[in-house]
């Protein structure tokens, strides 16, 4: 068992080393985008960003790996002007939520307020920007690659932000990040995502929902309906494993169950281990 762990650690170190070499001999992300006719106008806004000072950032990122902590933060944002512990314990035990609250107090994100608590930075519209910031950082750290979030391009044909854009070896990755549950996702959101995919034409596109609910129940059928509307024929949305799906090995639909990094890694593994086929 120890030998297997050592071998895995060595393999990951070698992958990081090779990725660094590839990164040095391939164009940087902004150049790759310019070669496709895109110039970044704005990126990484801070208006709705809920993060602590730098000295607490590492611990905060570590806690964000936990789905229950991300749900806890959503509740804190929902009740940002004044809340007590009971209002933020929907998705965790009271003991766990109390620990989360203590960490927010210690890092200066939350402050006491008339026997209750409130966010120091207010108002915040949603958890969306913070989740984009986290996923972009996760991609940089876990996959040793360049990534930016909250991207706006000059004179785009399609409106809206590109949530996360990354350089993966010599390929371009685009990720749509959804912090809302499936019940708050509508057809127009799927349409807008596919519009941006067509505009940017990345090698890899990932539609990520920060939920542990099934994607097959609502999100996959919505994609199937939109693909039929666009292309006038059935386009298969195929399961890779569990609640991870692909469309023609170019577009991927994933959730958070099992871990965000692990699910992104499953997509990359699926991509790089395609069966050899002869036309």
C-alpha positions in Angstrom: 0.0 0.0 0.0 2.8 2.4 0.9 4.6 1.5 -2.3 1.5 2.3 -4.3 1.1 5.7 -2.6 4.8 6.5 -3.2 4.5 5.6 -6.9 1.3 7.7 -7.2 3.1 10.6 -5.6 6.1 10.2 -8.0 3.8 10.0 -11.0 2.0 13.2 -10.0 5.3 15.0 -9.5 6.4 13.8 -13.0 3.2 15.0 -14.5 3.6 18.4 -12.9 7.2 18.5 -14.2 6.1 17.7 -17.8 3.2 20.1 -17.7 5.7 22.9 -16.6 7.9 22.0 -19.6 4.9 22.0 -22.0 3.7 25.3 -20.5 7.1 26.9 -21.2 7.1 25.8 -24.9 3.5 26.7 -25.7 2.0 30.2 -26.0 0.6 31.7 -22.8 -3.2 31.9 -22.4 -3.7 35.4 -23.5 -1.7 34.7 -26.7 -3.8 31.6 -27.4 -6.9 33.7 -27.1 -5.6 36.4 -29.4 -4.8 33.8 -32.0 -8.5 33.0 -32.0 -9.5 36.6 -32.2 -10.2 37.3 -28.6 -8.8 40.0 -26.4 -9.5 40.0 -22.6 -11.2 43.3 -21.7 -11.9 42.6 -18.0 -11.3 39.7 -15.7 -11.5 38.5 -12.1 -13.9 41.1 -10.6 -13.9 41.6 -6.9 -17.2 43.2 -6.2 -18.9 40.0 -5.1 -15.9 38.1 -4.0 -16.0 36.6 -0.5 -12.5 35.7 0.5 -10.3 36.5 3.6 -7.0 38.2 3.9 -4.0 36.4 2.3 -2.8 34.9 5.6 -6.1 33.0 5.9 -6.5 32.1 2.2 -4.9 28.7 2.3 -7.2 27.5 5.2 -10.2 29.0 3.4 -9.4 27.2 0.1 -9.0 24.0 2.0 -12.4 24.3 3.6 -14.0 25.1 0.2 -13.2 21.6 -0.9 -16.1 20.5 1.3 -19.5 20.7 -0.3 -21.1 21.3 3.2 -18.9 24.4 3.7 -19.9 25.8 0.3 -23.6 25.3 1.1 -22.9 27.0 4.5 -21.4 30.0 2.8 -24.5 30.3 0.5 -26.7 30.5 3.6 -24.4 33.1 5.2 -24.7 35.2 2.0 -28.5 34.8 2.0 -28.7 36.1 5.6 -25.7 38.4 5.3 -27.2 41.4 7.2 -28.0 39.4 10.4 -28.1 35.7 11.2 -27.7 33.3 14.0 -26.3 29.7 13.9 -29.7 28.1 13.5 -30.2 29.9 10.2 -27.0 28.4 8.6 -27.3 24.8 9.7 -29.5 23.5 7.0 -26.8 21.4 5.4 -24.5 20.6 8.3 -24.8 19.5 11.9 -24.9 22.3 14.5 -21.4 21.3 15.7 -19.9 21.4 12.1 -21.7 24.7 11.4 -20.3 26.2 14.6 -16.8 25.3 13.5 -17.4 26.9 10.1 -18.7 30.0 11.8 -15.7 30.2 14.1 -13.4 30.0 11.1 -15.2 32.9 9.4 -15.0 35.0 12.6 -11.3 34.3 13.0 -10.6 35.2 9.4 -12.6 38.4 9.5 -15.2 37.4 7.0 -18.0 37.5 9.6 -18.4 39.8 12.7 -20.6 39.7 15.8 -23.7 42.0 15.5 -26.1 42.6 18.4 -25.9 39.0 19.7 -26.0 37.7 16.2 -23.6 37.7 13.2 -23.3 39.5 9.9 -20.9 39.6 6.9 -18.2 42.2 7.1 -18.4 42.8 3.3 -21.9 43.7 2.3 -23.9 43.6 0.1 -23.1 40.4 -1.8 -25.4 39.2 -4.6 -24.4 35.6 -4.6 -21.7 32.9 -4.1 -21.0 32.8 -7.8 -17.8 34.9 -8.1 -16.3 33.2 -5.1 -16.9 29.8 -6.6 -15.4 30.9 -9.9 -12.3 32.2 -8.0 -12.0 28.9 -6.2 -12.3 26.6 -9.2 -9.8 28.7 -11.2 -7.3 28.4 -8.3 -8.0 24.7 -8.0 -7.2 24.2 -11.7 -4.0 26.2 -11.3 -2.9 24.2 -8.3 -4.1 20.7 -9.0 -3.4 20.7 -12.8 -0.4 23.0 -12.9 -1.8 25.3 -15.6 -2.8 28.9 -16.3 -6.4 29.9 -15.5 -8.4 33.1 -15.3 -12.0 33.6 -14.2 -14.8 36.2 -14.7 -13.5 36.9 -18.2 -15.1 39.6 -20.5 -13.9 40.0 -24.1 -13.8 43.1 -26.2 -16.7 43.3 -28.7 -18.0 39.7 -28.2 -20.8 38.5 -30.4 -22.2 36.6 -27.4 -23.0 38.5 -24.2 -22.0 37.4 -20.7 -18.9 36.4 -18.9 -16.8 33.3 -19.4 -16.6 31.9 -15.9 -13.2 30.1 -16.1 -10.8 29.8 -19.0 -7.6 27.8 -18.8 -4.8 26.5 -20.8 -4.4 22.8 -20.7 -1.2 21.8 -22.4 -1.8 23.3 -25.9 -5.6 23.2 -25.6 -8.1 25.7 -24.5 -10.5 24.9 -21.6 -13.7 26.8 -20.9 -15.8 26.1 -17.8 -19.2 27.4 -17.0 -19.6 27.5 -13.2 -23.1 27.2 -11.7 -23.5 27.8 -7.9 -27.3 27.5 -8.1 -29.2 24.2 -7.6 -30.7 22.5 -10.7 -34.2 23.9 -9.9 -32.9 27.4 -10.6 -31.4 26.5 -14.0 -33.5 27.3 -17.1 -33.4 26.7 -20.8 -31.9 30.1 -21.6 -28.9 29.3 -19.4 -28.1 26.1 -21.4 -28.6 28.1 -24.7 -26.2 30.8 -23.5 -23.5 28.3 -22.5 -23.6 26.5 -25.9 -23.6 29.9 -27.7 -20.3 30.8 -25.8 -18.9 27.4 -26.7 -19.6 28.0 -30.4 -18.1 31.5 -30.2 -14.9 30.6 -28.4 -14.5 27.1 -29.9 -12.4 25.6 -27.1 -11.0 22.1 -27.3 -12.6 21.3 -24.0 -15.8 22.8 -22.5 -17.2 21.8 -19.1 -20.6 22.7 -17.6 -20.2 22.4 -13.9 -22.9 22.5 -11.3 -22.0 22.7 -7.7 -24.5 20.2 -6.5 -24.5 16.5 -5.5 -27.9 16.0 -7.0 -28.4 13.9 -10.2 -27.6 15.6 -13.5 -29.6 13.0 -15.4 -32.9 14.1 -14.0 -33.1 17.7 -15.3 -29.8 19.1 -16.7 -29.0 16.3 -19.2 -32.6 16.4 -20.7 -32.3 20.2 -21.0 -29.1 19.7 -23.0 -30.7 17.1 -25.2 -33.6 19.4 -26.0 -31.4 22.3 -26.8 -29.1 20.2 -29.0 -32.2 18.9 -30.9 -33.4 22.5 -31.3 -30.0 23.6 -32.7 -29.1 20.7 -35.0 -32.5 19.3 -35.9 -31.4 15.8 -34.8 -30.8 13.8 -31.7 -27.3 14.4 -30.3 -26.4 11.8 -27.6 -25.4 13.0 -24.2 -23.4 10.0 -23.0 -22.5 9.0 -19.4 -18.8 8.6 -18.6 -19.3 7.5 -15.0 -21.9 8.3 -12.3 -23.2 11.8 -12.9 -20.5 12.8 -15.4 -21.5 13.1 -19.1 -20.0 14.0 -22.4 -21.3 15.3 -25.8 -19.1 14.1 -28.6 -16.1 14.1 -26.4 -16.0 17.9 -26.6 -18.5 19.2 -24.1 -18.7 17.7 -20.5 -21.4 18.0 -17.9 -20.3 17.4 -14.3 -21.5 17.9 -10.7 -19.7 18.1 -7.4 -20.3 14.7 -5.9 -17.0 13.0 -5.2 -15.1 16.3 -5.3 -14.7 19.0 -7.9 -11.0 18.3 -8.6 -11.6 14.6 -8.9 -14.4 15.1 -11.4 -12.4 17.4 -13.5 -9.6 14.9 -13.4 -12.0 12.2 -14.6 -12.8 14.4 -17.6 -9.1 14.8 -18.5 -8.4 11.1 -18.0 -11.3 10.3 -20.3 -10.0 12.7 -22.9 -6.4 11.5 -22.9 -7.3 7.8 -22.9 -9.5 7.6 -25.9 -9.6 4.3 -27.7 -7.5 4.0 -30.9 -9.9 4.1 -33.8 -9.3 3.7 -37.5 -11.8 5.4 -39.8 
